[in-house]
Amino acid sequence: MIMRFNFKYLKYFLCTFIFSINLYAQSNKEIIIEGNKNVDDEIIFSIINDKITDYSKENLNDIIKVLYSTGNFNSIEIEYKDDNIIFKIIENPSINSIKFIGNERFKKSEIFEIFNEDDFFSNYNEYYINNFIIELKNLYASFGYNIVNISYIANKVDDPSSNLVDLIFTINEGDISKINRIYFIGNDTFSNSKLKSVIKSQQRTLLNFFSNTNYKKYQVINDKKLLINYYKENGFKDVNIDIENEFLTEKNRLNIYFYINEGTQYILSDLNYDTTNLKDDNEALDKFLDNEKNKILKKSNIVYNPELINESKNRIIAYLNSIGTYFFKFDIYEKENNELIDIIIQITDEEPIYVNQINVYGNSRTQEKVIRREINFAEGDPYNAENIKLSNTNLKNLGFFKDIKIKENKVDDQIDIDIVVEEQTTGQFQVGLAVDSFQGPTFITGLQEKNIFGVGRELNLNINTSSNNTIYKFGIVEPYIFNRDIDFLYNLSYTDKDLSDSKSYELYQFSTDVGVEYALTNKINHSVILEYQLKDYTITNSSASNSIKRNGGTNAVIEVRNALNYYDLDSFLRPSKGSYIKFVNSFSPATNDDNGYITNTFNYSKYYTYRKKNILSFKTKIGNITSIQNKEIPVDNKFSLGGRWLRGFDSFGVGPRDSRSSYVGGRNIIAAKFDYQRPILGDSNNPIDLNLFTDFGKVFDNKIDPKSSTESIRASYGYGIKFYSPIGPIGFSWAFPIQDEEYDIKRMFLFTIGNLN
């Protein structure tokens, strides 16, 4: 038999044989480490052992890269000797100490609280150190330091036997960058001034020269969120906003640009609740949900506002919890039809789960109890995702934190809650100037700190001074007394009023008061205050009327004041919609002047927007004061009329009087103001509004009979211009009385810098 030899198998055999010989040769090679003093061989081999698959050039280069990545080595070279591979290593020096020079904003301890020292300084490595400088610059930039310069030197320690260096960082922080201008682009619906009233960042103007106009990156990011929320609350649920900054190096200022894509404004057409997947569905719940629907849809053409839905969800949560239902979730479904939107809120049962642990991190200043009291659940309570959202909102409303993150870690039927906060500055110093035709220049300065000693205590110091009126005030707000969401108020004040021209006396008053304040709803506050007043009247005109002279000397007054406030205006400076209501009831028992009284005052303001640019407003004031002993009320406690409440007349210009400098006032007041406002240059950075108005008012009723006390209604009409200038709002108005008495004091022209409302 003849056998044929297959060369293909021979070729395969030879290749296998050669590879085996080569592999055997490589396996007999040894890697030797030389030059390492601080890093042991065992540590190096533990790093590269699983990388040694072969000793090819490519693989050895990969091993070198792995060693370099540890940051321990300055240089690594390979030498082949006697079939061995020698890694010749020069180690990076170890860091003996780190020193910072010029770091006024951040202490060394604060820097290494933010940055993990081991991440950058396990040893001397230029790459890691440069990365640290970049991160530190970013930290400074987030607080407004945009021209910071950071350099370093490495000084070798004198001991020749050591491989140690001392790092010295020199930081030239520079000045904090200021905001130069804030621009809004694409805001077709809302004016620039309206949007500026929404955000917290401020641009420098002459009026707020001393205000905080520092650029803070985190604050601008929060401003974007505020703008988005504002648009969504007005029906623009698809709004999108981008931010761009322009840094003016020579001025160390930034221009901030908000690019706004408003999208469509939606009207809420219908709202329904679906409880088919809720086992506790019952007739009482259905009735409650019907009331919720009617409460929200009580007005036609209401814009879609997510906040209305959130408020409804919170009320539903409270109701379900009150009937013993804790485990449920909300799903919201939206159906769009052109500019109309229908909402279905589905309430579904969930599997029972309970809160195991609540952990709080990042609060280096704010005490943990301050954070925990804003969380409406505790360890062992039923878990509900809606309560997490509500707690997050409560923490944001404190104003203590730049950022809040709530993380949930579920384990079986329990869940751990981690709350991570990033704190921010809570103090504010303000200086301002207001000017008007009645008071003249008024200098206002104040200091506010909202988180004294990290317990949420608020401190207020204010000085308000003009040529005829000076007020010094010190106040403290202590939150959560009696472990309830109630604020304890304490105030001290000193007032000096020079009323010589209008009432022929000067009043020095020291007051101290204590009280409580709390929220009935998210828009209604209630307060009860007990005040002690020590008044010293100095008569400045011997021809003053007897009713005024009776005030002379020192009087002590005790007053209990009960107040309700409702605030729903969209802006304090330039409101265009919403309401403001204030009712105050005061009771003063008979003190050393043997004359107690009861006072009631009611203020109401309402703003409407008509066809986007036309603003209609109505304001009214009604008041009454009654003597408990049926005696004459002191002049100082009576009502007066004129000035801003009845334009066209001077302060103390309308009402009962004995002479020009002996204004008596009255026990009752009623006044009303009607305004029509339309922008002339509403789309500019500094809008100008035309204002047309008419005012009505009356002060009347005295137990005595003043010489001039005609109890007739006074009225005026007029026009004006409101200019929201770079130095602040400026108002000019001309008012013309159409119903007056000959003894009234008129003032037809009014000039105001500051608050125009």
PyMOL commands that set and color helices and strands:
alter all, ss='L'
color gray80, all
select helices_A, chain A and resi 7-27+41-51+57-69+108-114+117-121+126-142+192-196+217-233+283-296+306-322+368-372+385-398+481-483+500-503+546-549+635-637
alter helices_A, ss='H'
color red, helices_A
select strands_A, chain A and resi 30-34+73-81+84-91+94-101+149-156+164-172+178-185+240-248+253-261+267-274+328-337+340-349+354-361+401-411+414-423+427-436+440-452+457-466+469-478+487-499+505-519+524-539+553-567+578-588+597-610+614-627+648-649+657-659+662-663+668-679+688-700+714-725+728-739+746-747+749-753
alter strands_A, ss='S'
color yellow, strands_A
deselect
rebuild
show_as cartoon
